[in-house]
Amino acid sequence: MYRPRSIEQPWLHASRQFPVLLLTGPRQVGKTTLLQRLCATGRKYVTLDDLALRSLANQDPALFLERFAPPVLIDEIQYAPGLLSQIKLLVDARRKPGEFWLTGSQQFQMMQGVSETLAGRVGIVHLLGFSGRERHRQELNLPPFVPTKTQITQRENTAAKTTLAGIYQDIWRGSFPALVAGPARDHDLFYASYLQTYLERDVRDLAQVGNQTGFVRFVRACAARTGQMLNLSDLARDADVAVNTAKTWLSVLQASLQVFLLPPFHTNVTKRLVKAPKLYFLDTGLCAYLTEWSSPKTLEAGAMAGAILETYVVTEILKSWWHRMKTPQVYYYRDKDGKEIDLLVRQDDKLHPIEIKKSATPAGDWLKNFAVLDRLATGSGAVVCLSQRVVPLTRNVWAFPAGAI
């Protein structure tokens, strides 16, 4: 059963401006389903998973594009990098918007080819699994999340009530459409198959990942550290690989949108900040599977409960931006005195602080670290927590339900 995605209207709007749009994201997040749903009459669909068509696209890209003339949706474009040059020639000759919609799951070499060949002609969009609003069929026509009074009110008024058990059920299950709205019912079987497919189709051909067993060990070590500051030496030690290998493998996880590195905030007047980014898995269900939590209940009661809730909130905020085709300016704050703010969203030269707490009862000490931003241009803020409703903590800071993002 199809569920609307918040990216639909922004995608159609962008298609009226760009001759080429490329939708990237991990496998099985619904890229093809989404674009097939949006295809108007007359737009052809072709997938390069078809080996015969892939061979034609690689051997004779001009003939391929004669047979599948624009407007066209080409799925898994990374399998025929030679098509990009031919697409460029057609785009420059025709000068029409919306000619080519492309999808791709393997971004390693593909993105370099797209950037070099289609610069100035292509809009690149990231899609992840369902957001909480998409999952629960809530209002999608909202701006990217910034904790302003207007947005706090909008989101509270259009969100369903959530519970502790419901939040952790969503976290444990993850955001892949097959698990949320599709036929997949066995959580562990789905993620085991997903991991194997990811290794065989996205990672196997990379020279840097010759040791699949070591790579899986490395991925598990990353999952265990979601929500924590990145320490490559520790990761390398736990995966029993060299630090340079760990650095390369981490770049593979980033490029395939499995993890996100949240940079630390720094300016010329905040020189005492730490410089390591924080690591977040972009699907909490895969993270829970890799760290072997057998149920939402055990996950909520376990040692990772706080870190994985933080991961969930950060990824929901990222989706609110990416799925509206916007790029967020997001950071975290931590100085050498140990004062930390989980997330800073920068908009219009103002910093909006966000703390994330696994509690339903607002507390006064939640805001103690916000004072470190007093010397900077600070906007309104929020503490995202497990409360059932929005609660004002100060004139410009609210306790905000995690399920309402």
Beta strands, then each sheet from edge to edge (+ up, - down):
strand 1: 20-24
strand 2: 44-47
strand 3: 72-75
strand 4: 100-104
strand 5: 122-126
strand 6: 228-229
strand 7: 259-262
strand 8: 278-281
strand 9: 330-334
strand 10: 340-347
strand 11: 350-356
strand 12: 381-385
strand 13: 391-392
strand 14: 397-401
sheet 1: 2+ 3+ 4+ 1+ 5+
sheet 2: 6+ 8- 7+
sheet 3: 9+ 10- 11+ 12+ 14+ 13-
end
